[in-house]
Amino acid sequence: MVSTDRFLAFAAMSLLIISIPGPSVLFIIGRALAHGRRTAVATALGNVFGSYLLVVIVALGVGAVVERSLVVFMALKLAGAAYLVFLGVQAFRHRKEMKLTARTPEAPAARGDLRTVADGALVGLTNPKGIVFFAAVLPQFVNQAAGHVPVQMLLLGLIPISIGLVTDTLWGLTASAARSWFGRSERRLSMIGGAGGFAMIGLGVTVAATGRAD
């Protein structure tokens, strides 16, 4: 249904866009620095899930509304930015508590994992970079004459999602490795947790201040 040339062209475009770190990558790094490897991986999984929800939304036609409506775009962007700031504040407030789990960073409760995935999904769903990419770029690679446009979008959307899962996980694992080094000192671990919180707060402010290029 999707021709090979369109598939490869969209894969190249996706790789180019994803290779430029955006809000989701910085969020994953911040979570990795603040909470460790398990949280980083769970956040990456949640992020790609939220990103694919964007693909589904675009495939169902809502993407066109987001693309044309500044109000809808701004609402989604500000919601995501506010949530990033909230998570950053929480990470900073509880930075000193991380010394209690410094030696067992891989054993949070299952409910914590689910909440972490949900956090990542919300950030992925409200990521302005993802909204613009899937609403404005994805439809350009669909073959209208071949029909089944929503199905084509859903299939093409798996490409950036797969690439993002690999790259986001690598970013998170790299950042968490640095956190492990800091974890040898409770003071350093507290500092890196605070830095991760500040990173998320700064990211939220940046997302809120970033305008739409139209």
C-alpha positions as CSV (number, residue, x, y, z in Angstrom):
1,M,0.0,0.0,0.0
2,V,2.8,2.4,0.9
3,S,5.4,2.5,-1.9
4,T,9.0,1.7,-1.2
5,D,10.3,5.1,-2.3
6,R,7.8,7.0,0.0
7,F,8.6,4.6,2.8
8,L,12.4,5.2,2.5
9,A,11.9,9.0,2.0
10,F,9.8,9.3,5.1
11,A,12.3,7.1,7.1
12,A,15.1,9.5,6.1
13,M,13.0,12.5,7.0
14,S,12.1,11.0,10.4
15,L,15.7,10.1,11.2
16,L,16.8,13.7,10.4
17,I,14.1,15.2,12.6
18,I,14.5,12.8,15.5
19,S,18.3,13.2,15.5
20,I,17.7,16.8,16.6
21,P,17.0,16.6,20.4
22,G,13.7,18.1,21.3
23,P,11.4,18.4,24.3
24,S,10.9,14.6,24.6
25,V,14.6,13.8,24.6
26,L,15.4,16.5,27.1
27,F,12.5,15.3,29.3
28,I,13.9,11.8,29.2
29,I,17.4,13.0,30.1
30,G,16.0,15.0,33.0
31,R,14.0,12.0,34.3
32,A,17.1,9.8,33.9
33,L,19.3,12.2,35.9
34,A,16.6,12.6,38.5
35,H,15.5,9.0,39.0
36,G,17.8,6.6,37.1
37,R,17.7,4.0,34.4
38,R,14.4,2.2,35.1
39,T,12.6,5.5,35.1
40,A,14.4,6.6,31.9
41,V,13.4,3.5,30.0
42,A,9.8,3.6,31.2
43,T,9.6,7.3,30.2
44,A,11.0,6.5,26.8
45,L,8.3,3.8,26.3
46,G,5.6,6.1,27.4
47,N,6.9,8.9,25.2
48,V,6.7,6.7,22.0
49,F,3.2,5.6,23.0
50,G,2.1,9.2,23.4
51,S,3.8,10.0,20.1
52,Y,1.9,7.2,18.3
53,L,-1.3,8.6,19.7
54,L,-0.5,11.7,17.7
55,V,-0.2,9.6,14.6
56,V,-3.7,8.1,15.3
57,I,-5.1,11.5,15.9
58,V,-3.7,12.8,12.6
59,A,-4.9,9.7,10.8
60,L,-8.4,10.3,12.1
61,G,-8.3,13.8,10.7
62,V,-7.8,15.8,13.9
63,G,-4.3,16.7,12.8
64,A,-5.7,19.1,10.2
65,V,-7.5,21.0,12.9
66,V,-4.4,21.3,15.0
67,E,-2.4,22.4,12.0
68,R,-4.8,25.1,11.1
69,S,-6.0,26.2,14.5
70,L,-3.6,28.3,16.5
71,V,-6.0,28.0,19.6
72,V,-5.9,24.2,19.6
73,F,-2.1,24.1,19.0
74,M,-1.5,26.6,21.8
75,A,-3.8,24.7,24.2
76,L,-1.9,21.5,23.6
77,K,1.5,23.2,23.8
78,L,0.8,25.0,27.1
79,A,-0.7,21.9,28.6
80,G,2.5,20.0,27.9
81,A,4.7,22.8,29.1
82,A,2.8,23.2,32.4
83,Y,3.1,19.4,33.0
84,L,6.8,19.5,32.4
85,V,7.2,22.4,34.9
86,F,5.2,20.5,37.4
87,L,7.3,17.4,37.1
88,G,10.5,19.5,37.3
89,V,9.3,21.1,40.5
90,Q,8.5,17.7,42.0
91,A,11.9,16.3,41.1
92,F,13.6,19.3,42.6
93,R,11.6,19.2,45.8
94,H,12.4,15.5,46.4
95,R,16.0,15.6,45.2
96,K,17.3,14.9,48.7
97,E,15.2,11.8,49.1
98,M,17.1,10.1,46.2
99,K,19.9,9.1,48.6
100,L,17.4,6.6,50.1
101,T,17.3,4.7,46.8
102,A,20.8,5.4,45.5
103,R,21.9,1.8,46.0
104,T,18.6,0.3,44.6
105,P,17.6,2.5,41.7
106,E,16.1,-0.5,39.8
107,A,13.4,-1.4,42.3
108,P,10.5,1.1,42.4
109,A,7.0,-0.1,42.8
110,A,5.0,-1.4,39.8
111,R,2.5,1.5,40.2
112,G,5.5,3.9,40.0
113,D,6.4,2.3,36.6
114,L,2.9,2.8,35.3
115,R,2.8,6.4,36.4
116,T,6.2,7.0,34.8
117,V,4.9,5.5,31.5
118,A,1.9,7.8,31.8
119,D,4.1,10.8,32.4
120,G,6.1,10.0,29.3
121,A,3.0,9.4,27.2
122,L,1.5,12.8,28.1
123,V,4.8,14.6,27.2
124,G,4.9,12.7,23.9
125,L,1.3,13.5,23.2
126,T,1.7,17.2,23.8
127,N,5.1,17.6,22.3
128,P,4.9,20.6,19.9
129,K,7.7,19.1,17.7
130,G,5.7,15.9,17.3
131,I,2.4,17.8,16.7
132,V,4.0,19.8,13.9
133,F,5.8,16.8,12.4
134,F,2.9,14.4,12.3
135,A,0.3,17.1,11.3
136,A,2.3,18.8,8.7
137,V,4.9,16.3,7.4
138,L,3.3,12.9,7.7
139,P,0.4,13.6,5.3
140,Q,2.8,14.7,2.5
141,F,4.1,11.1,2.2
142,V,0.7,9.5,1.8
143,N,-0.4,8.3,-1.7
144,Q,-3.9,9.7,-2.0
145,A,-4.5,7.6,-5.2
146,A,-3.8,4.4,-3.4
147,G,-6.6,4.9,-1.0
148,H,-6.8,3.8,2.6
149,V,-5.2,7.0,3.7
150,P,-5.6,6.5,7.5
151,V,-4.1,3.0,7.2
152,Q,-1.1,4.5,5.3
153,M,-0.6,7.1,8.0
154,L,-0.7,4.5,10.7
155,L,1.9,2.4,8.9
156,L,4.2,5.3,8.1
157,G,3.8,6.5,11.7
158,L,5.5,3.3,12.9
159,I,8.8,4.5,11.3
160,P,9.5,7.5,13.5
161,I,8.1,5.7,16.5
162,S,10.6,2.8,16.1
163,I,13.5,5.2,15.5
164,G,12.4,7.3,18.5
165,L,12.2,4.2,20.8
166,V,15.8,3.3,20.0
167,T,17.3,6.8,20.2
168,D,15.2,7.9,23.3
169,T,16.2,4.8,25.2
170,L,19.9,5.3,24.3
171,W,19.7,8.9,25.5
172,G,18.1,7.8,28.8
173,L,20.6,5.0,29.4
174,T,23.5,7.3,28.7
175,A,22.1,9.9,31.1
176,S,21.4,7.3,33.8
177,A,25.0,6.0,33.5
178,A,26.2,9.5,34.4
179,R,23.7,9.5,37.3
180,S,25.2,6.3,38.6
181,W,28.6,8.0,38.9
182,F,27.1,10.8,40.8
183,G,25.3,8.3,43.0
184,R,28.5,7.3,44.7
185,S,28.1,10.5,46.7
186,E,24.8,11.4,48.3
187,R,25.5,15.1,47.9
188,R,26.3,14.7,44.2
189,L,23.2,12.5,43.7
190,S,21.1,15.3,45.3
191,M,22.7,17.8,43.0
192,I,22.1,15.8,39.9
193,G,18.5,15.3,40.9
194,G,18.1,19.0,41.3
195,A,19.7,19.6,38.0
196,G,17.3,17.2,36.3
197,G,14.4,19.0,37.9
198,F,15.7,22.4,36.7
199,A,16.2,20.9,33.3
200,M,12.5,19.9,33.1
201,I,11.4,23.3,34.4
202,G,13.6,25.1,31.8
203,L,12.3,22.8,29.1
204,G,8.7,23.5,30.1
205,V,9.3,27.3,29.9
206,T,11.1,26.9,26.6
207,V,8.2,24.9,25.1
208,A,5.7,27.5,26.3
209,A,7.7,30.3,24.8
210,T,8.2,28.6,21.4
211,G,5.9,29.9,18.8
212,R,4.5,28.2,15.7
213,A,6.2,29.0,12.5
214,D,3.2,30.2,10.4
